[in-house]
């Protein structure tokens, strides 16, 4: 029997490489990276910026993205180092104000201080020998959120839905940010399926164009000053939609109507001025 070369066995191609030696991946991949009493133990320490994954042994302060008007978050990353955060405006507070890294700091309004839709904030964060001050603008109007339980499908019984949300409320909340993601129930008083949500907010806007970004599951309807500007009155999974509205200077009212059929429920709304707005 004649011999067969390696190239002939692979039809003249290059031989496939051998399998590499198996290497066990540690459960805590960063446990030995940082020489301190603090050990990293899960994926919570992994953070990626525009340049790629951050070195978990490096102290970093990462602020909100430029131009964001949502609920601001400031990330402090690094080994066990104490951080201190403070709001430079009494209309806002930071949570937590101090603690060990890594941590996420949230900025929230301390209460309605004016009727303006957006308010400027300033937050100073110190970590070790690093210090950063972040300034921006955030949505400042609270949302009145009411829940109703229905028995007739809102997609086919439009008159019944209108009667429902004009009647008795099952539960009510005030939310500084309309950010609802409800895998089970929105509140202890409201069942997980077959409920409706009405969220309302009103305040003073500067003249300009505003983008309303909505994530919904299921149906959603957006009204500005009583006029429907966006509607997706269907059964669907978490779904994003944007609508741009032109507003004159002065007070305007926003209203979100939503229904949940079954399964996961979501209602998230973000309002942002577009760059040309003053």
C-alpha positions as a Markdown table, in Angstrom:
| # | Residue | x | y | z |
|---|---|---|---|---|
| 1 | Unk | 0.0 | 0.0 | 0.0 |
| 2 | Unk | 1.5 | 3.3 | -1.0 |
| 3 | Unk | 1.9 | 6.2 | 1.4 |
| 4 | Unk | -0.5 | 9.2 | 1.4 |
| 5 | Unk | 0.8 | 12.6 | 2.2 |
| 6 | Unk | -0.8 | 15.1 | 4.6 |
| 7 | Unk | -1.7 | 17.4 | 1.7 |
| 8 | Unk | -3.4 | 14.5 | -0.2 |
| 9 | Unk | -5.5 | 13.6 | 2.8 |
| 10 | Unk | -6.8 | 17.2 | 2.9 |
| 11 | Unk | -7.3 | 17.4 | -0.9 |
| 12 | Unk | -4.2 | 19.4 | -1.3 |
| 13 | Unk | -5.2 | 21.9 | 1.4 |
| 14 | Unk | -3.5 | 22.9 | 4.5 |
| 15 | Unk | -4.0 | 20.6 | 7.4 |
| 16 | Unk | -6.4 | 21.6 | 10.1 |
| 17 | Unk | -4.7 | 22.7 | 13.3 |
| 18 | Unk | -4.8 | 20.4 | 16.3 |
| 19 | Unk | -7.2 | 21.2 | 19.2 |
| 20 | Unk | -5.6 | 23.5 | 21.8 |
| 21 | Unk | -4.9 | 22.3 | 25.3 |
| 22 | Unk | -8.0 | 22.8 | 27.5 |
| 23 | Unk | -7.7 | 25.7 | 29.9 |
| 24 | Unk | -10.0 | 26.1 | 32.9 |
| 25 | Unk | -11.6 | 29.6 | 33.1 |
| 26 | Unk | -11.7 | 30.8 | 36.7 |
| 27 | Unk | -15.1 | 31.6 | 38.1 |
| 28 | Unk | -13.8 | 35.0 | 39.4 |
| 29 | Unk | -11.7 | 36.1 | 36.5 |
| 30 | Unk | -10.4 | 39.3 | 38.2 |
| 31 | Unk | -9.9 | 37.8 | 41.7 |
| 32 | Unk | -6.1 | 37.9 | 41.5 |
| 33 | Unk | -5.8 | 41.0 | 39.3 |
| 34 | Unk | -6.2 | 43.6 | 42.1 |
| 35 | Unk | -3.8 | 43.3 | 45.1 |
| 36 | Unk | -6.3 | 44.4 | 47.8 |
| 37 | Unk | -8.6 | 42.8 | 50.3 |
| 38 | Unk | -11.5 | 43.3 | 47.8 |
| 39 | Unk | -12.0 | 40.6 | 45.3 |
| 40 | Unk | -14.1 | 40.7 | 42.1 |
| 41 | Unk | -16.4 | 37.8 | 41.8 |
| 42 | Unk | -18.8 | 38.3 | 39.0 |
| 43 | Unk | -19.6 | 40.1 | 35.7 |
| 44 | Unk | -20.8 | 43.3 | 37.5 |
| 45 | Unk | -17.2 | 44.6 | 37.4 |
| 46 | Unk | -17.0 | 44.4 | 33.6 |
| 47 | Unk | -17.6 | 47.8 | 32.0 |
| 48 | Unk | -17.1 | 48.8 | 28.4 |
| 49 | Unk | -16.7 | 52.3 | 27.1 |
| 50 | Unk | -16.2 | 53.6 | 23.6 |
| 51 | Unk | -12.6 | 52.2 | 23.6 |
| 52 | Unk | -13.4 | 48.7 | 24.9 |
| 53 | Unk | -13.4 | 46.8 | 28.2 |
| 54 | Unk | -11.9 | 48.8 | 31.2 |
| 55 | Unk | -9.1 | 47.5 | 33.3 |
| 56 | Unk | -10.8 | 46.6 | 36.6 |
| 57 | Unk | -7.7 | 47.6 | 38.5 |
| 58 | Unk | -7.9 | 51.2 | 37.2 |
| 59 | Unk | -10.0 | 53.9 | 39.0 |
| 60 | Unk | -12.4 | 55.5 | 36.5 |
| 61 | Unk | -15.3 | 57.9 | 36.8 |
| 62 | Unk | -17.7 | 57.7 | 33.8 |
| 63 | Unk | -20.5 | 60.2 | 33.5 |
| 64 | Unk | -23.8 | 60.4 | 31.6 |
| 65 | Unk | -23.5 | 60.5 | 27.8 |
| 66 | Unk | -23.4 | 64.1 | 26.4 |
| 67 | Unk | -26.8 | 65.6 | 25.8 |
| 68 | Unk | -28.7 | 62.9 | 27.8 |
| 69 | Unk | -31.8 | 64.2 | 29.6 |
| 70 | Unk | -32.8 | 60.9 | 31.1 |
| 71 | Unk | -32.2 | 59.9 | 34.6 |
| 72 | Unk | -28.4 | 60.5 | 35.0 |
| 73 | Unk | -26.1 | 57.7 | 36.1 |
| 74 | Unk | -22.5 | 58.1 | 37.0 |
| 75 | Unk | -20.3 | 55.0 | 37.2 |
| 76 | Unk | -17.2 | 54.7 | 39.5 |
| 77 | Unk | -15.0 | 51.7 | 38.7 |
| 78 | Unk | -11.8 | 50.3 | 40.2 |
| 79 | Unk | -10.5 | 48.4 | 43.2 |
| 80 | Unk | -11.8 | 49.0 | 46.7 |
| 81 | Unk | -11.6 | 52.8 | 46.9 |
| 82 | Unk | -14.0 | 55.1 | 48.8 |
| 83 | Unk | -15.9 | 57.6 | 46.6 |
| 84 | Unk | -17.7 | 60.7 | 47.6 |
| 85 | Unk | -20.5 | 62.3 | 45.5 |
| 86 | Unk | -22.3 | 65.5 | 46.1 |
| 87 | Unk | -25.0 | 67.5 | 44.2 |
| 88 | Unk | -24.0 | 71.1 | 43.7 |
| 89 | Unk | -27.7 | 72.1 | 43.5 |
| 90 | Unk | -30.2 | 71.5 | 46.4 |
| 91 | Unk | -32.9 | 70.6 | 43.9 |
| 92 | Unk | -31.1 | 67.3 | 43.3 |
| 93 | Unk | -29.7 | 64.5 | 45.4 |
| 94 | Unk | -27.2 | 61.7 | 44.6 |
| 95 | Unk | -27.7 | 58.1 | 45.7 |
| 96 | Unk | -25.5 | 56.7 | 47.2 |
| 97 | Unk | -23.5 | 59.7 | 48.3 |
| 98 | Unk | -20.5 | 57.7 | 49.5 |
| 99 | Unk | -19.3 | 54.1 | 49.5 |
| 100 | Unk | -16.8 | 51.7 | 48.0 |
| 101 | Unk | -16.1 | 51.2 | 44.3 |
| 102 | Unk | -17.4 | 49.8 | 42.0 |
| 103 | Unk | -20.7 | 51.6 | 42.2 |
| 104 | Unk | -23.4 | 53.3 | 40.2 |
| 105 | Unk | -24.5 | 56.8 | 41.4 |
| 106 | Unk | -28.0 | 58.0 | 40.4 |
| 107 | Unk | -29.1 | 61.6 | 40.3 |
| 108 | Unk | -32.7 | 62.4 | 41.3 |
| 109 | Unk | -34.7 | 65.5 | 41.9 |
| 110 | Unk | -35.5 | 66.2 | 45.6 |
| 111 | Unk | -38.9 | 67.5 | 44.7 |
| 112 | Unk | -40.7 | 69.7 | 42.2 |
| 113 | Unk | -39.0 | 73.1 | 42.4 |
| 114 | Unk | -40.5 | 74.7 | 39.3 |
| 115 | Unk | -42.8 | 73.9 | 36.4 |
| 116 | Unk | -40.0 | 73.6 | 33.9 |
| 117 | Unk | -39.9 | 70.3 | 31.9 |
| 118 | Unk | -36.1 | 70.2 | 32.2 |
| 119 | Unk | -33.7 | 71.4 | 34.9 |
| 120 | Unk | -29.9 | 71.8 | 35.0 |
| 121 | Unk | -27.9 | 69.7 | 37.5 |
| 122 | Unk | -24.3 | 69.6 | 38.6 |
| 123 | Unk | -22.7 | 66.7 | 40.5 |
| 124 | Unk | -19.1 | 66.4 | 41.8 |
| 125 | Unk | -17.5 | 62.9 | 42.3 |
| 126 | Unk | -14.2 | 62.2 | 44.0 |
| 127 | Unk | -12.5 | 58.8 | 43.9 |
| 128 | Unk | -9.0 | 58.6 | 45.4 |
| 129 | Unk | -7.0 | 61.4 | 43.7 |
| 130 | Unk | -9.5 | 61.7 | 40.9 |
| 131 | Unk | -12.3 | 64.3 | 40.8 |
| 132 | Unk | -14.9 | 65.0 | 38.1 |
| 133 | Unk | -17.8 | 67.4 | 37.9 |
| 134 | Unk | -20.7 | 66.6 | 35.6 |
| 135 | Unk | -23.3 | 69.1 | 34.4 |
| 136 | Unk | -26.3 | 68.4 | 32.3 |
| 137 | Unk | -30.1 | 68.7 | 32.0 |
| 138 | Unk | -32.6 | 66.2 | 33.1 |
| 139 | Unk | -36.4 | 65.6 | 32.9 |
| 140 | Unk | -37.8 | 67.3 | 36.0 |
| 141 | Unk | -41.5 | 66.7 | 35.8 |
| 142 | Unk | -43.1 | 63.9 | 37.9 |
| 143 | Unk | -45.5 | 61.5 | 36.2 |
| 144 | Unk | -48.9 | 60.7 | 37.7 |
| 145 | Unk | -49.4 | 57.0 | 36.9 |
| 146 | Unk | -52.8 | 55.3 | 37.3 |
| 147 | Unk | -53.6 | 51.7 | 36.9 |
| 148 | Unk | -56.9 | 50.1 | 35.9 |
| 149 | Unk | -58.0 | 46.4 | 35.6 |
| 150 | Unk | -60.1 | 45.5 | 32.5 |
| 151 | Unk | -62.2 | 42.6 | 31.3 |
| 152 | Unk | -62.8 | 43.5 | 27.7 |
| 153 | Unk | -59.9 | 43.6 | 25.1 |
| 154 | Unk | -59.0 | 47.3 | 24.6 |
| 155 | Unk | -58.2 | 46.6 | 20.9 |
| 156 | Unk | -61.8 | 45.8 | 20.1 |
| 157 | Unk | -63.7 | 47.7 | 22.8 |
| 158 | Unk | -62.5 | 51.3 | 22.4 |
| 159 | Unk | -65.6 | 52.8 | 24.0 |
| 160 | Unk | -65.2 | 50.4 | 27.0 |
| 161 | Unk | -61.6 | 51.4 | 27.4 |
| 162 | Unk | -62.4 | 55.1 | 27.4 |
| 163 | Unk | -65.0 | 54.4 | 30.1 |
| 164 | Unk | -62.6 | 52.3 | 32.1 |
| 165 | Unk | -59.8 | 54.9 | 32.4 |
| 166 | Unk | -62.4 | 57.6 | 33.3 |
| 167 | Unk | -63.6 | 55.5 | 36.2 |
| 168 | Unk | -62.3 | 54.0 | 39.4 |
| 169 | Unk | -58.5 | 53.6 | 39.8 |
| 170 | Unk | -57.1 | 50.3 | 41.0 |
| 171 | Unk | -53.8 | 51.9 | 42.1 |
| 172 | Unk | -51.9 | 55.1 | 41.6 |
| 173 | Unk | -48.2 | 56.1 | 41.8 |
| 174 | Unk | -46.0 | 59.2 | 41.3 |
| 175 | Unk | -42.9 | 58.4 | 39.3 |
| 176 | Unk | -40.0 | 60.9 | 38.8 |
| 177 | Unk | -39.1 | 58.9 | 35.7 |
| 178 | Unk | -41.6 | 56.8 | 33.7 |
| 179 | Unk | -39.5 | 53.6 | 33.6 |
| 180 | Unk | -41.9 | 50.6 | 34.1 |
| 181 | Unk | -40.7 | 47.1 | 33.5 |
| 182 | Unk | -43.1 | 44.6 | 35.2 |
| 183 | Unk | -42.3 | 40.9 | 34.8 |
| 184 | Unk | -45.1 | 40.1 | 37.3 |
| 185 | Unk | -47.2 | 43.0 | 38.7 |
| 186 | Unk | -46.8 | 46.8 | 38.5 |
| 187 | Unk | -47.9 | 47.2 | 42.1 |
| 188 | Unk | -49.2 | 44.9 | 44.9 |
| 189 | Unk | -52.7 | 46.0 | 44.2 |
| 190 | Unk | -52.7 | 45.5 | 40.4 |
| 191 | Unk | -52.8 | 42.0 | 38.8 |
| 192 | Unk | -50.0 | 41.0 | 36.3 |
| 193 | Unk | -52.2 | 40.7 | 33.2 |
| 194 | Unk | -55.2 | 42.6 | 31.7 |
| 195 | Unk | -54.5 | 46.0 | 33.2 |
| 196 | Unk | -54.3 | 49.5 | 31.7 |
| 197 | Unk | -51.9 | 52.4 | 32.5 |
| 198 | Unk | -52.5 | 56.1 | 32.2 |
| 199 | Unk | -49.4 | 58.3 | 32.8 |
| 200 | Unk | -49.7 | 62.1 | 32.8 |
| 201 | Unk | -47.2 | 65.0 | 33.2 |
| 202 | Unk | -47.5 | 68.7 | 32.5 |
| 203 | Unk | -45.0 | 71.5 | 32.5 |
| 204 | Unk | -43.3 | 74.4 | 30.8 |
| 205 | Unk | -41.2 | 73.8 | 27.7 |
| 206 | Unk | -39.0 | 76.0 | 25.7 |
| 207 | Unk | -39.9 | 76.4 | 22.0 |
| 208 | Unk | -38.4 | 73.7 | 19.9 |
| 209 | Unk | -38.6 | 70.1 | 18.6 |
| 210 | Unk | -38.8 | 67.3 | 21.2 |
| 211 | Unk | -38.4 | 63.5 | 20.7 |
| 212 | Unk | -40.6 | 61.2 | 22.7 |
| 213 | Unk | -39.1 | 57.8 | 22.9 |
| 214 | Unk | -41.4 | 55.0 | 24.0 |
| 215 | Unk | -40.8 | 51.3 | 24.9 |
| 216 | Unk | -44.0 | 49.4 | 25.2 |
| 217 | Unk | -45.5 | 46.0 | 25.8 |
| 218 | Unk | -48.3 | 45.8 | 24.9 |
| 219 | Unk | -50.4 | 48.6 | 23.3 |
| 220 | Unk | -49.5 | 52.3 | 23.7 |
| 221 | Unk | -50.8 | 55.7 | 22.7 |
| 222 | Unk | -49.1 | 59.0 | 23.2 |
| 223 | Unk | -51.0 | 62.3 | 23.4 |
| 224 | Unk | -49.6 | 65.8 | 23.5 |
| 225 | Unk | -52.1 | 68.5 | 24.5 |
| 226 | Unk | -54.9 | 66.0 | 23.9 |
| 227 | Unk | -53.7 | 65.1 | 20.3 |
| 228 | Unk | -52.6 | 61.6 | 19.5 |
| 229 | Unk | -49.0 | 61.8 | 18.1 |
| 230 | Unk | -48.1 | 58.1 | 18.3 |
| 231 | Unk | -50.2 | 54.9 | 18.4 |
| 232 | Unk | -49.4 | 51.2 | 18.4 |
| 233 | Unk | -52.5 | 49.7 | 19.8 |
| 234 | Unk | -51.4 | 46.1 | 19.3 |
| 235 | Unk | -50.3 | 43.0 | 21.1 |
| 236 | Unk | -46.5 | 43.0 | 20.9 |
| 237 | Unk | -43.3 | 42.3 | 22.9 |
| 238 | Unk | -41.1 | 45.1 | 24.2 |
| 239 | Unk | -40.9 | 47.5 | 21.2 |
| 240 | Unk | -39.3 | 50.9 | 20.7 |
| 241 | Unk | -40.9 | 53.8 | 18.9 |
| 242 | Unk | -40.0 | 57.5 | 18.4 |
| 243 | Unk | -42.0 | 60.5 | 17.5 |
| 244 | Unk | -40.9 | 64.1 | 17.1 |
| 245 | Unk | -43.2 | 66.9 | 18.2 |
| 246 | Unk | -42.9 | 70.7 | 17.7 |
| 247 | Unk | -43.8 | 72.7 | 20.8 |
| 248 | Unk | -44.3 | 76.4 | 21.2 |
| 249 | Unk | -42.9 | 78.1 | 24.3 |
| 250 | Unk | -45.2 | 77.5 | 27.3 |
| 251 | Unk | -47.0 | 74.8 | 29.2 |
| 252 | Unk | -47.8 | 71.5 | 27.5 |
| 253 | Unk | -49.4 | 68.3 | 28.7 |
| 254 | Unk | -48.2 | 64.7 | 28.0 |
| 255 | Unk | -50.4 | 61.7 | 28.4 |
| 256 | Unk | -49.5 | 58.0 | 27.8 |
| 257 | Unk | -52.2 | 55.4 | 27.5 |
| 258 | Unk | -51.2 | 51.7 | 27.7 |
| 259 | Unk | -52.7 | 48.3 | 28.0 |
| 260 | Unk | -51.2 | 44.9 | 29.0 |
| 261 | Unk | -52.7 | 41.7 | 27.7 |
| 262 | Unk | -50.5 | 39.0 | 29.2 |
| 263 | Unk | -46.9 | 38.1 | 30.0 |
| 264 | Unk | -44.2 | 40.7 | 30.4 |
| 265 | Unk | -45.4 | 44.4 | 30.7 |
| 266 | Unk | -43.3 | 47.4 | 29.8 |
| 267 | Unk | -43.9 | 51.2 | 29.7 |
| 268 | Unk | -40.9 | 53.4 | 29.4 |
| 269 | Unk | -40.9 | 57.0 | 28.2 |
| 270 | Unk | -38.1 | 59.4 | 27.6 |
| 271 | Unk | -38.5 | 63.0 | 26.3 |
| 272 | Unk | -35.5 | 64.8 | 24.9 |
| 273 | Unk | -35.0 | 68.2 | 23.2 |
| 274 | Unk | -33.4 | 67.8 | 19.8 |
| 275 | Unk | -30.2 | 69.8 | 19.2 |
| 276 | Unk | -31.9 | 72.7 | 17.4 |
| 277 | Unk | -34.1 | 73.3 | 20.4 |
| 278 | Unk | -33.1 | 76.2 | 22.6 |
